[in-house]
Amino acid sequence: MPARACPVPAPMSADLPFFATAPRGVEPLLAAELAALGAAPVREGTGGVSFGDPLETAYRVCLWSRTASRVLRLLARVPAADADALYAGVLDLPWEDHLDADGTLAVDFVAAGRSAIRHTQFGAQRVKDAVCDRLRERCGRRPSVDRAAPDLRINVHASGETADVALDLSGESLHRRGYREDGALAPLKENLAAALLLKAGWPAIVEAGGALLDPMCGSGTFVIEAALIAADRAPGLLRPDWGFFGWRGHDAGLWRQLVLEARERAAAGLAKPLPALVGSDHEARAIRAALTNAGQAEIAKLVHFERRELAGAVPPKGAPGLVIVNPPYGTRIGEMRPVVRRRRLGPPILRAVVFDELTQMAALPSRQLSPVAFFNRTERPEALHPEFGLLCPPADKGGLLKKFERLIGRERQPRHVFGDGAAAERIVEDLLALGLSPK
């Protein structure tokens, strides 16, 4: 029997619903990013931000968002009281508008809350069956499965007796910028590193001429992300593949136009003078990885990496800048002897409690450092500034931004939060012994 041609996709609506996912706690930063990129309206939610507007906006978010994890195009909410209802709902959707019958697909299925379908692999299988059956019925052929690099990745989020069905326009997670070759000691994800930099006000700091130092830089993520922000370089510019490349609704001409614009802005960013962006680490292999990653990110001439012990770290001269660090913790490095030191980090005179080869604070032997300890400048060297430190359990990476926000306050008002009860008292006593005066 001769193969039937698939119908041509219908024109897309000018007001498409999209959803950008993000690490927990990053949603406010992502909402601000999307608004700056022209998304409207923007609605902040748990785990991400919904936005409307044309396909161009979704493309811009894919290319330019520094904090998003994925960009989804929502297709429909379908009944999912059981697997048969889910199959029927997905079967009714016009998959011939989205995927060639000879293409490939993958399904990511998430069961949340009191979802009636708890077995995610079975749920994904039923969705895949429905899509393939629809295309075989309409086109006489059916797609195959490619979990690694599909033409179309389908995202299904089941909750209660319904499921939201979406297309994943990003493909791989957006934190994969395309520059990292070697992880070197459990690196921070790029989008979370960028979120911390944005939360710290790095764009304003660099605009005022402030430099950046990461004295435990590992593979260089903080320094490279800071350089991408400072040089106005789109974080997605290096990615070779996108989830929408195999989508029948993809507008290749529009995408080429946006990439060309991003390349022009990147060239201009490389040409402008920037303050020092410095990373150091005591491990030679970490510095080698950082140099490789900076070269892959095409910003090598904007940054400086060197092998140096933490005790010998020297912040760049000039206007007050930012010192930010992702220290070793827990099983990431292994057990090491805690050492707490006070260092001067001027100008102006800055004092921070720095953690040299630290897995636990001496004052809190039962509690580990967060995967990110955050240090910033202060004009009050006699006091520990609330932006100088962040403590939270290392397992709870997702809540990092929320904890940081509680620490400094939404309006960045000085507040000191060091845990609770006796633990907080021990930390305060230890700080007083160091000559620092928490208030």
JODA-V733732 format. One record per backbone hydrogen bond with DSSP energy under -1.0 kcal/mol. NH is the residue of the N-H (numbers start at 1). CO is the residue of the C=O. If there is no record, write none. Layout:
# JODA-V733732
nh:NH co:CO
nh:NH co:CO
This chain:
# JODA-V733732
nh:18 co:51
nh:19 co:72
nh:20 co:49
nh:21 co:70
nh:22 co:47
nh:26 co:23
nh:30 co:26
nh:31 co:27
nh:32 co:28
nh:33 co:29
nh:34 co:30
nh:35 co:31
nh:36 co:32
nh:37 co:33
nh:38 co:35
nh:39 co:34
nh:43 co:50
nh:45 co:48
nh:48 co:45
nh:49 co:20
nh:50 co:43
nh:51 co:18
nh:52 co:41
nh:57 co:54
nh:58 co:54
nh:59 co:55
nh:60 co:56
nh:61 co:57
nh:62 co:58
nh:63 co:59
nh:64 co:60
nh:65 co:61
nh:69 co:21
nh:72 co:19
nh:73 co:167
nh:74 co:17
nh:75 co:165
nh:76 co:165
nh:78 co:163
nh:80 co:161
nh:86 co:82
nh:87 co:83
nh:88 co:84
nh:89 co:85
nh:90 co:86
nh:91 co:87
nh:92 co:88
nh:93 co:90
nh:95 co:93
nh:97 co:94
nh:98 co:95
nh:99 co:95
nh:103 co:100
nh:105 co:144
nh:106 co:152
nh:108 co:154
nh:110 co:156
nh:112 co:158
nh:116 co:160
nh:120 co:118
nh:123 co:119
nh:124 co:120
nh:125 co:121
nh:126 co:122
nh:127 co:123
nh:128 co:124
nh:129 co:125
nh:130 co:126
nh:131 co:127
nh:132 co:128
nh:133 co:129
nh:134 co:130
nh:135 co:131
nh:136 co:132
nh:137 co:133
nh:138 co:134
nh:139 co:135
nh:140 co:136
nh:144 co:103
nh:146 co:105
nh:152 co:104
nh:154 co:106
nh:155 co:166
nh:156 co:108
nh:157 co:164
nh:158 co:110
nh:159 co:162
nh:162 co:159
nh:163 co:78
nh:164 co:157
nh:165 co:76
nh:166 co:155
nh:167 co:73
nh:168 co:153
nh:169 co:71
nh:174 co:69
nh:176 co:173
nh:177 co:175
nh:193 co:189
nh:194 co:190
nh:195 co:191
nh:196 co:192
nh:197 co:193
nh:198 co:194
nh:199 co:195
nh:200 co:196
nh:201 co:198
nh:202 co:197
nh:205 co:201
nh:206 co:202
nh:207 co:203
nh:208 co:204
nh:209 co:206
nh:210 co:205
nh:212 co:276
nh:213 co:322
nh:214 co:278
nh:217 co:280
nh:220 co:217
nh:224 co:220
nh:225 co:221
nh:226 co:222
nh:227 co:223
nh:228 co:224
nh:229 co:225
nh:230 co:226
nh:231 co:227
nh:232 co:229
nh:233 co:228
nh:236 co:63
nh:237 co:234
nh:244 co:169
nh:245 co:242
nh:247 co:244
nh:248 co:98
nh:250 co:247
nh:255 co:251
nh:256 co:252
nh:257 co:253
nh:258 co:254
nh:259 co:255
nh:260 co:256
nh:261 co:257
nh:262 co:258
nh:263 co:259
nh:264 co:260
nh:265 co:261
nh:266 co:262
nh:267 co:263
nh:268 co:264
nh:269 co:265
nh:270 co:266
nh:271 co:267
nh:278 co:212
nh:279 co:304
nh:280 co:214
nh:281 co:306
nh:287 co:283
nh:288 co:284
nh:289 co:285
nh:290 co:286
nh:291 co:287
nh:292 co:288
nh:293 co:289
nh:294 co:290
nh:295 co:291
nh:296 co:292
nh:297 co:293
nh:298 co:295
nh:299 co:294
nh:302 co:299
nh:304 co:277
nh:306 co:279
nh:308 co:281
nh:312 co:309
nh:313 co:310
nh:322 co:211
nh:324 co:213
nh:325 co:373
nh:332 co:329
nh:334 co:330
nh:341 co:354
nh:343 co:352
nh:345 co:350
nh:352 co:343
nh:354 co:341
nh:356 co:339
nh:364 co:361
nh:367 co:364
nh:369 co:359
nh:373 co:325
nh:383 co:380
nh:388 co:385
nh:396 co:393
nh:397 co:395
nh:400 co:397
nh:403 co:399
nh:404 co:400
nh:405 co:401
nh:406 co:402
nh:407 co:403
nh:408 co:404
nh:409 co:405
nh:412 co:409
nh:424 co:420
nh:425 co:421
nh:426 co:422
nh:427 co:423
nh:428 co:424
nh:429 co:425
nh:430 co:426
nh:431 co:427
nh:432 co:428
nh:433 co:429
nh:434 co:430
nh:435 co:432
nh:436 co:431
nh:437 co:382
